[in-house]
Amino acid sequence: MNSDTTKGGTATLPNFGGTRDTFLVIRDPQLAKGGTQARAQLRSLPLLAAFGLERVAHPEIYDNGLRLVDYDLVTNENLREHGVANVDFPLVHYVSQEMLTGDLQDTSRPYDDQDVIRRLLQERPEGALYVLVTDTYGPQMPRITRNPGKSFIDEFESTVIDYEGLLKGFLEEHVDTGLPLSTTQNLYYHQVSAHHKQAGLPAGSIPELFDYTQIPADSPAWDPLEYLIREDADNVLEGFSQRIREALRSWTERGPTQSVANRMLDMLELVEFEPDRLEQYRYRHEEHQ
């Protein structure tokens, strides 16, 4: 990956998106899926994190026990209850259209998502980056924006970007992935695939990216295991591959989440959820060189 578009590099997300605006609306239709079909709502986050954007607001339900990238979370529920006075920028904010106008509004609280977004736009410092990830090119806030047919983004200087196009451009320029884009639009999996492809390992499907008996010690595929051990000090995940599978749903569109969960759990059980033992196994070949 080109260092100019990674953390600490000179490029910014607006630069890459071809704009100078600091209010960006990224349209990802995956957020529209709700109920039992909800999955991969956070698939765009690894790409945004690649630009150093690690302060994130999203619904509490998305945070279900596994993170493929590290980030600082403030939940949408927290923003509705406590307001935006203490929110720092840059900020990535996940809000679907249904959260703006549907059942997820909470009229008993001083802030719902419509008020939260408007206050964030009004109170953010000049030039501070605010990235709204939503499921439509023209999100509606009917209680706030009363002109028929108008989106609230018409009131603020903004650029609307299609997530799939943004990811395609990034992959073409910076990631030699072995995965088809139809398999996943999560940059993390493509980064793992590119790493393994460069090492001469199988890299064409998601399950083979998590063959912990074969992958190199510096593969990004180890990072979720470290996160699970760090955040699961009481070993509540032990023996529950289904729980890891459900956690993967927030990041993975479809397909082999059970297979990946089983491989993760097998490795966690092999090292008995001990971080030192995981590190020893991870670097076992290097120790004998």
Phi, psi and chi 1 to 4 in degrees:
 res  aa     phi    psi   chi1   chi2   chi3   chi4
   1 MET       -  137.0 -174.0 -176.9  -59.3      -
   2 ASN   -66.1  128.0 -172.5  -46.9      -      -
   3 SER   -65.8  -17.7   61.4      -      -      -
   4 ASP   -67.8  -16.4  -74.1  -14.5      -      -
   5 THR  -118.5   18.9   50.2      -      -      -
   6 THR  -110.0  175.0   57.1      -      -      -
   7 LYS   -54.1  134.2  -59.5  171.7 -172.0  176.6
   8 GLY    84.8   -5.3      -      -      -      -
   9 GLY   -80.6 -178.9      -      -      -      -
  10 THR   -89.4  -26.1   58.2      -      -      -
  11 ALA   -75.2  152.1      -      -      -      -
  12 THR  -121.9  166.2   65.6      -      -      -
  13 LEU   -60.1  -45.1 -179.0   61.1      -      -
  14 PRO   -58.4  -41.6  -26.7   36.3      -      -
  15 ASN   -55.9  -48.4  -68.9  153.0      -      -
  16 PHE   -66.0  -32.8 -167.3   77.7      -      -
  17 GLY   -82.6    0.8      -      -      -      -
  18 GLY    74.7   35.8      -      -      -      -
  19 THR  -143.7  162.2 -178.5      -      -      -
  20 ARG  -106.4   -3.3  -65.8 -177.7  179.1  179.7
  21 ASP   -65.5  148.6  -70.5  -22.7      -      -
  22 THR  -110.0    2.9   55.1      -      -      -
  23 PHE  -111.5  108.4  173.6   31.6      -      -
  24 LEU  -112.4  134.5  -56.3 -177.1      -      -
  25 VAL  -109.2  115.4  177.0      -      -      -
  26 ILE  -104.3  118.9  -64.0 -178.4      -      -
  27 ARG   -91.0  116.3 -176.2 -111.2 -176.7 -172.6
  28 ASP  -127.6  107.0 -177.6    0.5      -      -
  29 PRO   -62.4  -13.6   21.8  -32.7      -      -
  30 GLN   -61.2  -26.9 -158.1   68.3   24.5      -
  31 LEU   -69.4  -16.6  -90.7   69.3      -      -
  32 ALA   -73.5  -19.1      -      -      -      -
  33 LYS   -80.7  129.1  -60.9  179.9  179.0  179.9
  34 GLY  -125.3 -179.2      -      -      -      -
  35 GLY    63.1 -139.6      -      -      -      -
  36 THR   -70.6  -15.4   59.0      -      -      -
  37 GLN   -89.2   -6.1  -59.1  -57.3  -46.4      -
  38 ALA   -66.4  126.7      -      -      -      -
  39 ARG  -168.3  157.1   58.9 -170.3  -52.2  154.1
  40 ALA    61.8   27.5      -      -      -      -
  41 GLN   -64.7  -25.6  -59.4   96.1  -31.8      -
  42 LEU  -100.8   17.4  -64.7  178.6      -      -
  43 ARG   -64.0  -23.3   66.5 -180.0 -176.4  175.8
  44 SER   -81.3  -14.6   61.1      -      -      -
  45 LEU   -65.0  -40.2 -170.8   48.8      -      -
  46 PRO   -58.2  -36.3  -30.2   38.9      -      -
  47 LEU   -66.6  -44.0  175.8   59.3      -      -
  48 LEU   -66.3  -36.0  -59.0  177.6      -      -
  49 ALA   -66.2  -27.7      -      -      -      -
  50 ALA   -64.5  -20.6      -      -      -      -
  51 PHE   -96.8   14.1  -70.2   94.0      -      -
  52 GLY    83.0   12.4      -      -      -      -
  53 LEU   -91.0  103.2  -58.9  176.5      -      -
  54 GLU  -123.5    1.2  -61.8  177.5  -20.6      -
  55 ARG   -99.7  116.7 -172.1  173.3  -63.7  109.3
  56 VAL  -132.4  139.3  179.1      -      -      -
  57 ALA  -117.2  130.6      -      -      -      -
  58 HIS  -157.4  166.6   65.1   58.6      -      -
  59 PRO   -59.4  144.3  -24.5   34.3      -      -
  60 GLU   -57.0  -33.2 -170.2  174.2   69.0      -
  61 ILE   -65.7  -23.4 -165.7  172.1      -      -
  62 TYR   -68.4  -26.1  -69.3    4.2      -      -
  63 ASP   -90.5   86.1 -171.7   30.2      -      -
  64 ASN  -117.0   36.7   53.8   12.4      -      -
  65 GLY   106.0    2.0      -      -      -      -
  66 LEU  -152.9  131.3  176.9   63.6      -      -
  67 ARG  -123.2  128.9  -64.9 -174.7 -175.3  179.2
  68 LEU   -84.3  -17.0  -61.1 -174.6      -      -
  69 VAL  -138.2  152.9  -66.6      -      -      -
  70 ASP   -81.0  142.8  -73.4  -30.7      -      -
  71 TYR  -159.4  160.7   60.1   94.4      -      -
  72 ASP   -96.0  120.6  -62.0  -36.3      -      -
  73 LEU  -105.5  133.8  171.9   65.5      -      -
  74 VAL  -122.8  127.7   56.7      -      -      -
  75 THR   -78.4  154.4   66.1      -      -      -
  76 ASN   -59.6  -36.4  -71.4    4.6      -      -
  77 GLU   -61.7  -39.5  -68.1   83.8   -6.8      -
  78 ASN   -64.6  -41.4 -177.8  -75.0      -      -
  79 LEU   -65.1  -38.7  -66.3  177.8      -      -
  80 ARG   -66.4  -36.0  -71.4 -159.5  -62.0  -88.6
  81 GLU   -83.0  -38.7 -177.1  171.4   -1.6      -
  82 HIS  -111.4   -5.9  -61.0  -66.9      -      -
  83 GLY    85.6 -172.9      -      -      -      -
  84 VAL  -116.4    7.7  -55.6      -      -      -
  85 ALA   -59.9  -32.6      -      -      -      -
  86 ASN  -101.3   12.6  -63.6  -40.1      -      -
  87 VAL   -79.6  132.4  173.5      -      -      -
  88 ASP   -99.9  154.4  -65.9  -38.4      -      -
  89 PHE  -117.3  157.7  -69.4   84.8      -      -
  90 PRO   -68.2  154.1   24.9  -34.2      -      -
  91 LEU  -135.9  135.0  178.5   69.2      -      -
  92 VAL  -104.4  128.3  175.3      -      -      -
  93 HIS  -129.4  119.3 -165.1 -177.8      -      -
  94 TYR   -96.4  114.2  -73.3   80.4      -      -
  95 VAL  -144.9  116.0 -178.8      -      -      -
  96 SER   -81.7  164.5   71.0      -      -      -
  97 GLN   -59.3  -37.2  179.9   62.0   60.7      -
  98 GLU   -64.9  -29.7 -166.2 -104.8   -4.9      -
  99 MET   -71.1  -25.2  -65.7  173.6 -165.3      -
 100 LEU   -80.1  -35.1  -69.7  173.1      -      -
 101 THR  -127.3   -2.0   58.4      -      -      -
 102 GLY  -105.1 -152.7      -      -      -      -
 103 ASP   -68.5  -16.4  -65.1  -24.6      -      -
 104 LEU   -79.6   -4.3  -66.2  179.9      -      -
 105 GLN   -67.9  148.3  -69.3 -174.3   27.1      -
 106 ASP  -128.3   95.2 -171.5  -12.8      -      -
 107 THR   -73.7  -10.6   56.0      -      -      -
 108 SER   -83.5   -9.6   67.7      -      -      -
 109 ARG  -100.7  157.3  -57.4  -70.9  178.3   88.2
 110 PRO   -67.9  -20.0   21.7  -32.4      -      -
 111 TYR  -132.0  131.7  -59.0   96.2      -      -
 112 ASP  -112.0 -176.4   63.1   20.2      -      -
 113 ASP   -64.0  -31.4  -72.2  -23.2      -      -
 114 GLN   -63.6  -47.6  -64.3 -175.6   59.3      -
 115 ASP   -64.8  -40.0  -71.7  -42.0      -      -
 116 VAL   -60.0  -49.1  164.5      -      -      -
 117 ILE   -64.7  -43.5  -69.2  174.6      -      -
 118 ARG   -62.9  -41.2 -171.0  171.9 -174.2   83.5
 119 ARG   -68.6  -36.8  -74.9  179.4  176.7  -93.6
 120 LEU   -61.5  -43.2  -75.6  169.2      -      -
 121 LEU   -67.8  -34.7  -72.5  166.9      -      -
 122 GLN   -78.3  -33.8  -69.0  173.9  -27.9      -
 123 GLU  -102.8   -8.0  -61.2 -179.0   16.0      -
 124 ARG   -65.2  145.4   68.3 -172.2  174.5  117.3
 125 PRO   -61.8  152.8  -21.3   32.1      -      -
 126 GLU   -58.9  129.5 -176.5  177.5   -3.5      -
 127 GLY    83.5   -3.0      -      -      -      -
 128 ALA   -75.5  138.1      -      -      -      -
 129 LEU   -82.3  127.9 -177.9   61.6      -      -
 130 TYR  -127.5  119.2  177.6   45.2      -      -
 131 VAL  -113.6  113.1 -179.6      -      -      -
 132 LEU   -98.9  115.9  178.2   66.2      -      -
 133 VAL   -98.4  119.4 -176.0      -      -      -
 134 THR  -142.9 -176.8 -171.8      -      -      -
 135 ASP  -109.1   14.5   54.3  -45.3      -      -
 136 THR  -146.4  154.5  174.2      -      -      -
 137 TYR   -75.3  -21.2  -68.7  116.2      -      -
 138 GLY  -134.3   72.7      -      -      -      -
 139 PRO   -60.5  138.8   20.9  -31.6      -      -
 140 GLN  -105.1  137.6  -58.2  -68.6  -44.7      -
 141 MET  -127.6   80.9  -65.8 -158.3  -57.3      -
 142 PRO   -62.0  -29.8   20.9  -33.1      -      -
 143 ARG   -75.6  -26.0 -170.2  170.2   49.4   74.5
 144 ILE   -93.3  -46.2  -59.7  -65.4      -      -
 145 THR  -103.2  106.7  -55.5      -      -      -
 146 ARG   -93.8   -9.6  -57.6 -174.1 -177.2  -80.6
 147 ASN   -72.4  121.4  -66.4  -26.8      -      -
 148 PRO   -57.9  134.2  -23.9   34.2      -      -
 149 GLY    81.2   -2.4      -      -      -      -
 150 LYS   -97.4  139.5  -71.4  -71.1 -172.9  179.6
 151 SER   -93.2  151.8  163.8      -      -      -
 152 PHE   -64.6  -20.4   73.4   91.7      -      -
 153 ILE   -71.3  -12.7   63.2  174.3      -      -
 154 ASP   -69.9  -19.4  -63.5  -39.7      -      -
 155 GLU   -87.0  -16.0  -58.5  178.0   34.5      -
 156 PHE  -125.4  142.4  -61.3   90.5      -      -
 157 GLU   -66.4  118.6 -171.6  171.9   -8.4      -
 158 SER  -150.6  164.6   62.7      -      -      -
 159 THR  -126.3  131.7  -64.4      -      -      -
 160 VAL  -102.1  128.0 -178.4      -      -      -
 161 ILE  -125.8  138.0  -58.2  173.0      -      -
 162 ASP   -82.4  125.8 -179.1   71.0      -      -
 163 TYR   -61.5  -43.7  169.8   66.4      -      -
 164 GLU   -60.0  -42.1 -177.7  176.4   -2.8      -
 165 GLY   -64.8  -39.2      -      -      -      -
 166 LEU   -62.1  -45.1 -167.7   69.8      -      -
 167 LEU   -65.9  -43.1  176.1   63.5      -      -
 168 LYS   -56.2  -46.3  -79.0 -177.5  177.6  178.9
 169 GLY   -62.0  -40.2      -      -      -      -
 170 PHE   -66.6  -43.9 -167.4   90.0      -      -
 171 LEU   -63.5  -42.9  -67.8  175.7      -      -
 172 GLU   -62.0  -34.8  -71.3  171.3   -1.0      -
 173 GLU   -89.0  -28.6  -67.8 -171.0   26.3      -
 174 HIS  -133.8  -11.9  -54.4  -67.3      -      -
 175 VAL  -133.2  115.8 -176.0      -      -      -
 176 ASP   -88.9   71.9 -176.2   20.9      -      -
 177 THR   -77.3  153.2 -179.9      -      -      -
 178 GLY  -101.9    0.8      -      -      -      -
 179 LEU   -96.0  138.7  -69.7  174.3      -      -
 180 PRO   -68.1  148.6  -13.1   26.6      -      -
 181 LEU   -64.0  -25.6 -164.5   62.2      -      -
 182 SER   -68.8  -19.1   59.2      -      -      -
 183 THR   -75.1  -43.7  -63.4      -      -      -
 184 THR  -161.7  149.4 -179.5      -      -      -
 185 GLN  -111.7   29.0  -69.3 -175.4   29.2      -
 186 ASN  -100.6  116.5 -175.4  -35.4      -      -
 187 LEU   -57.8  -34.0  174.8   63.5      -      -
 188 TYR   -54.7  -48.6  168.5   79.7      -      -
 189 TYR   -63.3  -37.1  -67.4  120.5      -      -
 190 HIS   -68.5  -35.6  -69.3  -76.2      -      -
 191 GLN   -65.8  -42.4  -70.6  172.8  -40.0      -
 192 VAL   -63.3  -43.8  177.4      -      -      -
 193 SER   -60.2  -45.1  173.9      -      -      -
 194 ALA   -62.3  -39.6      -      -      -      -
 195 HIS   -63.1  -46.2 -168.4  -73.8      -      -
 196 HIS   -70.9  -36.8  -66.7 -170.1      -      -
 197 LYS   -60.6  -42.0 -178.5  179.3  177.4 -178.6
 198 GLN   -65.2  -30.3 -173.5  175.3   20.3      -
 199 ALA   -84.7    0.5      -      -      -      -
 200 GLY    79.3   22.5      -      -      -      -
 201 LEU  -104.2  160.3  -63.9  173.0      -      -
 202 PRO   -56.2  133.6  -25.8   35.5      -      -
 203 ALA  -145.3   19.7      -      -      -      -
 204 GLY  -101.0   -1.6      -      -      -      -
 205 SER  -144.9  155.9   71.5      -      -      -
 206 ILE   -65.6  -44.9  -70.2  178.6      -      -
 207 PRO   -57.7  -40.4  -25.5   35.1      -      -
 208 GLU   -70.9  -14.2   61.3 -166.7    8.8      -
 209 LEU   -70.8  -17.0  -59.6  179.7      -      -
 210 PHE  -115.4   30.4  -64.2   88.1      -      -
 211 ASP   -83.3   90.4 -177.6   -4.7      -      -
 212 TYR   -69.2  -10.3  -69.3  104.4      -      -
 213 THR   -79.7  -14.5   65.3      -      -      -
 214 GLN  -119.0  -27.3  -59.5  -65.5  -35.5      -
 215 ILE   -73.2  152.4   65.7  175.8      -      -
 216 PRO   -71.2  160.9   23.4  -32.1      -      -
 217 ALA   -64.6  -27.8      -      -      -      -
 218 ASP   -94.4   14.5   58.4   -8.9      -      -
 219 SER   -70.4  139.0  168.1      -      -      -
 220 PRO   -64.3  -11.9  -19.2   31.1      -      -
 221 ALA   -67.6  -17.0      -      -      -      -
 222 TRP   -76.5  -24.0  -66.0  100.2      -      -
 223 ASP   -59.0  -42.7  -63.9  -17.2      -      -
 224 PRO   -61.1  -32.0  -23.4   34.3      -      -
 225 LEU   -66.9  -42.0  -62.1 -174.1      -      -
 226 GLU   -62.2  -39.5  -66.4 -175.3  -16.6      -
 227 TYR   -64.7  -45.2  179.4   85.0      -      -
 228 LEU   -61.8  -41.8  -74.0  167.3      -      -
 229 ILE   -66.4  -43.8  -70.2  176.4      -      -
 230 ARG   -64.3  -39.4 -176.7  172.4   68.8 -112.0
 231 GLU   -91.9   -2.8  -60.7  -61.5  -41.5      -
 232 ASP  -126.1   57.1 -173.0   44.0      -      -
 233 ALA   -61.4  -26.5      -      -      -      -
 234 ASP   -92.7    7.3  -63.3  -34.0      -      -
 235 ASN    58.5   34.9  -64.2   -8.2      -      -
 236 VAL   -70.4  -15.9  -62.9      -      -      -
 237 LEU   -85.4  -10.0  -71.8  175.8      -      -
 238 GLU   -58.8  127.0 -172.7  170.9   -0.9      -
 239 GLY    81.1    5.2      -      -      -      -
 240 PHE  -122.5   73.2  -67.8   96.6      -      -
 241 SER   -63.5  -27.2   65.8      -      -      -
 242 GLN   -63.3  -35.1 -178.9  177.3   -4.4      -
 243 ARG   -68.2  -39.1  -66.5 -177.6   60.6  178.1
 244 ILE   -67.3  -38.8  -58.3  178.4      -      -
 245 ARG   -60.1  -43.9 -178.4 -167.3   69.4 -169.7
 246 GLU   -64.8  -35.6  -68.9  -57.4  -49.8      -
 247 ALA   -64.5  -36.0      -      -      -      -
 248 LEU   -67.8  -19.2  -73.7  166.5      -      -
 249 ARG   -61.0  -31.6  -74.3  176.8   62.3   93.8
 250 SER   -68.2  -13.7  -71.0      -      -      -
 251 TRP  -118.0  -14.0  -56.0   91.7      -      -
 252 THR  -126.4  127.9  -46.6      -      -      -
 253 GLU   -66.3  -45.2  -67.3   90.6  -17.3      -
 254 ARG  -163.1 -179.0   64.2 -174.0   70.7   81.5
 255 GLY    85.0 -135.4      -      -      -      -
 256 PRO   -86.4   45.1   34.9  -35.9      -      -
 257 THR   -65.1  -33.0   50.2      -      -      -
 258 GLN   -66.1  -41.3 -175.1   64.5   64.5      -
 259 SER   -62.7  -44.5  175.0      -      -      -
 260 VAL   -64.8  -42.7  174.1      -      -      -
 261 ALA   -60.8  -41.3      -      -      -      -
 262 ASN   -63.0  -40.9  -70.8  -17.2      -      -
 263 ARG   -67.7  -39.2  -67.4 -174.0  177.1 -165.0
 264 MET   -63.4  -46.5  -72.8 -175.9  174.0      -
 265 LEU   -65.9  -39.3 -175.1   61.0      -      -
 266 ASP   -57.3  -43.0  -73.7  -14.0      -      -
 267 MET   -70.5  -40.7 -179.2   51.1   56.3      -
 268 LEU   -61.0  -41.1  -69.3  171.9      -      -
 269 GLU   -69.8  -35.8  -69.1  179.4  -25.3      -
 270 LEU   -60.5  -39.5  179.2   65.8      -      -
 271 VAL   -95.6    7.6  -59.4      -      -      -
 272 GLU    54.7   37.0  -62.5  179.9  -12.5      -
 273 PHE    58.3   25.2  -71.6   80.5      -      -
 274 GLU  -101.7  122.9  -66.4  -69.8  -21.7      -
 275 PRO   -61.5  -36.2   18.4  -30.0      -      -
 276 ASP   -67.1  -39.4  -68.4  -17.5      -      -
 277 ARG   -69.9  -35.1  -66.2 -169.6   61.1  177.8
 278 LEU   -63.2  -43.5  177.6   63.6      -      -
 279 GLU   -63.8  -40.1 -175.7  173.8    6.9      -
 280 GLN   -62.4  -43.3  -70.3  173.3    3.8      -
 281 TYR   -66.9  -42.4 -173.6   90.6      -      -
 282 ARG   -59.0  -39.1  178.8  175.3  179.3  173.5
 283 TYR  -106.4   23.4  -66.7   97.5      -      -
 284 ARG   -61.2  -38.2   65.0 -165.2 -176.1  -78.0
 285 HIS   -73.2  -34.4  -63.3  -57.5      -      -
 286 GLU   -68.6  -31.5  -63.3 -178.3   10.7      -
 287 GLU   -65.0  -24.5  -66.1  174.0   -4.5      -
 288 HIS  -100.4    6.6  -61.9  -68.2      -      -
 289 GLN   -85.2      -  -68.9  178.3   -3.7      -
